[in-house]
Amino acid sequence: MAQQTVTNDAQRTTNAQPARSSATRPSAFVFAILALFLALSVLYNVTLPVFEAPDEGDHFHYADYLARERRLPHLEHDLAASHEIIQPPLYYALVAAVIAPFDRTQLPAISRLNPDWFDPDVNADHRSVTNQYAHTAAEDFPYESSVWAVRAARLVSTLLGALTLLLVYAIARRLVPPSSSGRRVEHENKLPSSSGRRVGAEDKLPSPSASRAGGEVAPPLPSASGAGDESALPSPPASRAGDESALPSPPGRGVGGEGKSAQLLPLLATALIALNPKFINISSIVSNDIAITFAATLACWWMVRVWRLEMRDWRRDWRLGIRDVGRSPNAIPAQYAGPQAQYVGPQSPISHLQSLISFLVLGALIGVAVLCKVTGLGLLVPAAALIAGMSVQRHSGWRHAIRFAALAGIAVGAGLALTAGWWFVYNVAHYAHPLAWAQVQAANQTLLRQPALTFVQMIQSIPEVLISYWGVLGIELRYPAWLNIVFYIALALAVIGCARIVRRATFNLRRDMPIALLVVWELTLLASYLLWLRDYVGTENSRLIFPGIALVVLLVAAGWLALMALTPLRLRRLASLGACVALASLSALTPFTLIRPAFEPPRSLGEQEIEALPGRTGVTFSGKIRLLHAQINQRSVQPGEAASVSLYWGALQPLSQSYHAVLTAHDAQGRLIGRREAIPFNGRFDTQRWEPGKLYRDDYQLPIDANAPRGVATIQVSVRGVYETPPLLPIDRANTDRFEISRLKVLGPIEQAPEPQHPLDAVFARAGERLIELEGMDSQVSEGRRALTLHWRCLKLPDRDYTLFIHVLDADGKIIYQQDAQPVQGAYPTSMWDAGESILDQHVIDWPARAATLRLGWYAASDGVRLEAFKPDGSLWPDNSVVLDAHLVN
């Protein structure tokens, strides 16, 4: 009787739920992270213009349809309402319930697409024009009612994102339970004896290595509590004493150090997802991507929870050394069945019925995920893995294992049918397929790749997918390249840390099954994503694999901590805090440095700014657009680079269409060496939004051909109307449609000039500063006239454009022919010359028979002052002009 009492007491102790301690409750840090996430999500919400996220307009219109019609749309007849009606309806029904009270009559006015975004001439890469929609003053605060509806709908996504954070934290706590911290659990370490007292040193249980026939008992193994613990109990193999965590945590320093370090993992993983700019962005827009992420994370949490509950007493049995308890009643060792028996564990902490109920709930959760997005069907794969693991763990015989697996599978199917079955039946009734697959494929027909991506091309898209895991916000808003490099380095460190964990770890089904379930789900998700990536355009975005983000942040956090395993706990805390602060700073700055500048309208110029402009063109294009001033913001450009051009212009009247700015660059021979057609203000402020009478500064980058020759390029601007005939607007009171802004020096290698026929040595200077040297001259007859090729060398960059004069004199010194011109027929003014450069300057002149001498020199057209002309001995030429004899010309 006493023996039975002891057994029942021990069994009650085993089945009792452990007291919820402060180690298992979310800490204040979690709530601080959650509050910061909510604040950032609201900031992203109000900063990003409505519908400026992937398919956000279609997502919202689907919800609006449900709110108006209160029925599911027909996937063929109602497709014009929204492309997203092919999606399962749960998320949109939630949004519909939120936006129903709002007046949405002005929704068409804020849903007008921007045709420039779809124009391949100006937005072939979908990055040159930032706004997919034409935004109006209705989006200015205080918002118009329809805009309020969109902002409120985004809050639904924010709520789902917040719940996802809590689930990630809960999963991490399940993977790193409080028992891994090394703290003592009284009811696990001390067992009641038959006399009702706690078992002390004299009552230590025998090790399972002892003889089952009653042989000598082996000494007990040391416990996780440390030396001197009277209740030392054996620990399970394949894991360190007291370490039951699926994700190993780095050891701490001092007493309890390991537990404090283990607590870093859940907090760090939660912060990594909460402060990820991309996750914040997805949580602040209208999209079912956050819904499936939440639903999938919820299902994963439930699977981890079911396994942990199932394994709770198995873990305790390992500590007792009763390694065969629970296999079957006949598997209990003989030495534990007699009068000295201290503990007989049950087969499982939860019964078969409780397990089946858990699987029923799991199936229901998978159904919820399916109603968010069809991707949720992939959760059946980790569910099957969980069933297989529990079947093997519970039953030693294959018949019992198969029976349990079949019942569990039926329970999952019943739960799935309970929540999502109606949707499958509805689709079968209306479209003869549970997923309406033919209608889905027809709706996505225009998105099919022609041809599909090859394996090599899919590998090449990996960097783009990785970048989008933390960036590529909105539709195509990207961080600078250097910031992506920082993230790549952080990711590489995490991979190295995870490799260390894998190299040192040994797989233990009971301990490692939870993390294995997350891995199975991630692999299933990636497999389905690769098929989608192969066949459909615009899928190089990691938001499509965010449903598996829990595993990603857990591995990144574990990898970082594993690299710092030998460092002091204080340093680990500081490093983790530093990473979180850096990520939070980036997320907080992103709305002001990336999102807002991409959509913010330009500031109009004030009167003082207009008066300060260096010159005015007085040019108007077809009486519609006034170009007040234009300038090139640099003197030279390398081939293959871009020139910076600024236009100061505005509308003279309300404009009914979006006009394009066309910038061109031509070399000295008139060949096109650069062209840029773009929507003004980098695509964010088209001409239809210009307020008549206001002037704006508009900056452009004009790319120059990589093969452009060295020389001077002429930069021109024109205005193109897509619906105009002819398309280029004529300039008023001018017989042209192009305005020449200025000239630009195209750099490149300086070619070595040939030796002149007649070497000379004359230097031209200004105020004693040597600027130009005449090295020689070539002369030949060309069509009855003389062609002179002057060999100039630039000694120092001239301060202005100088004009070359050439005089032909007779024997009496009278001028019989004169030519004043810019060098190279005006194509290469001296202000474009560079020090050390050689210039071949050809001039065709008259050379009468009575010509005796040739005289040449330089002067400034602005004041007529000549450059000083010096002889080789340093003396000045008379009249600051070099005189050449006739025989040199002949």
Summary of the structure (lengths in Angstrom):
residues: 890
radius of gyration: 39.8
end to end distance: 136.8
largest distance: 146.8
contacts: 2853
relative contact order: 0.08
helix: 45%
strand: 17%
